[in-house]
Structures are given as C-alpha cells and as structure tokens.
Amino acid sequence: MAALNREHFAQREDDSQLEASIEAMETAFRMQVEAPDAFDLRKEKPETLARYGDTEIGGSCLLARRLIERGVRMVQVYYGNSQPWDSHEDILVHKRLAGPTPPSPRWSRT
C-alpha cells in the first residue's frame, strides 16, 4: 500500500492535502496495529503492577506511561468519569483524592 501511495503521490507532488491524507491514514494504521500491545497491562512485571496499585487511577497512570513510551505526544489521565481535581470550593479534597494515586519513584508522599 505504501508503494502505491508513493506512486500516486509522485504524480501529484504539489497536492499538500493528498500528502496530509496519506500521512493520516498511515498513522491510523500504525495506531491500530500497535494499540493492542500498548493497552495490554498484563505484559507488565508484577512489581510494576504493584507499584501502580490495583486502582482505576493507578491503571490509568500505567497506561499513560505505556502510551508515552510508544511515542504518543499528548496523554490526559482522568480520575473517574469526571474531573474532581477541579475543586475550588474545598482544596482539602485533594488530600483524599491523592490517596489512591501511585507514588512517583522520584518523589515521596510524606
């Protein structure tokens, strides 16, 4: 397919929209091929799974790390179905929310 795309594009080198479309399709294909591996957390070592913890936020942080390692440039981690960290009324709620988050290897939670 890549060879056909190059041949087609060679006949239309001044068509920047065509070039962008080809690049987008190739990126989408690579994502489909690589996504199952990135999302399979069972491939992690037991020590790594233990470090991130058996919580929704821990799994999300681990998945974010795996996506970044594979070159994903923008990753956003949500905490549940909403974004409870946006807490202007009671800043102390952050202490409760931070409890289940996995500790960073570089920082301690003291």
C-alpha positions in Angstrom: 0.0 0.0 0.0 2.8 2.4 0.8 4.4 1.8 -2.6 1.0 2.6 -4.3 0.6 5.7 -2.2 4.2 6.9 -3.2 3.4 6.2 -6.9 0.1 8.1 -6.7 1.7 11.0 -4.8 4.6 11.2 -7.2 2.1 12.1 -9.9 0.6 14.9 -7.7 3.6 16.2 -5.7 2.1 19.7 -5.4 -1.1 18.3 -3.7 -0.4 19.0 0.0 -3.9 17.8 1.0 -3.2 14.4 -0.6 0.1 14.2 1.3 -1.6 15.0 4.6 -4.3 12.4 3.9 -1.7 9.7 3.2 0.2 10.5 6.3 -3.0 10.5 8.4 -4.0 7.1 7.0 -0.6 5.6 7.7 -0.6 7.0 11.2 -4.1 5.5 11.8 -2.9 2.1 10.5 0.2 2.1 12.8 -2.1 3.1 15.8 -4.4 0.1 15.1 -1.5 -2.3 14.8 0.3 -1.1 18.0 -2.7 -0.3 20.2 -3.4 -3.8 21.4 0.1 -4.2 22.8 0.1 -0.7 24.5 -3.2 -1.4 26.2 -2.3 -4.9 27.4 -1.3 -4.2 31.0 -0.8 -7.9 31.7 2.6 -7.7 30.0 3.9 -5.6 32.9 6.1 -7.1 35.6 4.3 -7.9 38.8 6.5 -5.4 40.6 5.4 -2.7 38.3 1.7 -3.5 38.6 2.2 -3.5 42.4 3.9 -0.1 42.3 1.0 1.5 40.4 -1.6 -0.3 42.5 -4.9 -2.0 41.8 -6.9 1.1 41.5 -8.6 2.8 38.5 -6.2 5.8 38.7 -3.2 3.5 39.1 -4.1 1.6 35.9 -4.7 4.9 34.1 -1.3 6.2 35.1 0.4 3.0 34.0 -1.5 3.1 30.7 -0.4 6.7 30.2 3.2 5.8 30.8 3.0 2.9 28.3 1.5 5.3 25.6 4.2 7.9 26.2 6.9 5.2 25.9 5.5 4.4 22.5 5.7 8.0 21.3 2.2 9.3 22.0 2.7 13.1 22.3 -0.4 14.0 24.3 -1.9 11.9 27.1 -4.5 13.0 29.6 -5.4 10.9 32.6 -8.9 11.3 34.1 -9.9 10.4 37.6 -13.2 8.6 37.2 -16.0 9.8 34.9 -15.5 13.5 35.8 -12.6 15.7 36.8 -12.9 16.1 40.6 -9.5 17.7 40.9 -11.1 21.0 39.7 -12.0 21.7 43.3 -12.3 25.4 44.0 -14.7 25.1 47.0 -12.6 22.8 49.2 -8.9 22.5 48.4 -8.5 19.8 51.1 -10.4 17.3 49.0 -7.2 16.9 47.1 -5.7 15.1 50.0 -8.4 12.4 49.8 -8.1 12.2 46.0 -4.3 11.8 46.1 -4.6 8.7 48.3 -5.0 6.1 45.6 -2.6 7.7 43.1 0.6 5.7 42.6 3.7 7.2 44.1 6.3 8.5 41.8 9.6 6.8 42.0 11.3 10.2 42.3 9.0 11.7 44.9 7.7 10.5 48.2 4.2 11.1 49.6 5.3 12.3 53.0 
